[in-house]
Amino acid sequence: MVVENVVAAGMSVLALALTVIGAVAYRRAKDRSLLVLTAAFAVFFVKGLALTAFLFLGERDLATLFLISGGFDVAILVLFYVFTLRR
């Protein structure tokens, strides 16, 4: 259980750092595609927070975890699609 908490927290910290870096890059470049990428990192950060909360609350319903995680993954993939392929 401790390993899962460390991995979830590490994922959240990395996603937060990438969100901040993306926001700074957008502020400097004013490129809308950077804003979409930053939004994807922000969704990834929220997913990490949700996963961390799920683990700390002691929930064991894997179906709910799968649905929540899958929903965030779909949103992230759509944002990455918009960032990379829509020009």
Secondary structure, 3 states (H helix, E strand, C coil): CHHHHHHHHHHHHHHHHHHHHHHHHHHHHCCHHHHHHHHHHHHHHHHHHHHHHHHHCCCCCHHHHHHHHHHHHHHHHHHHHHHHHCC
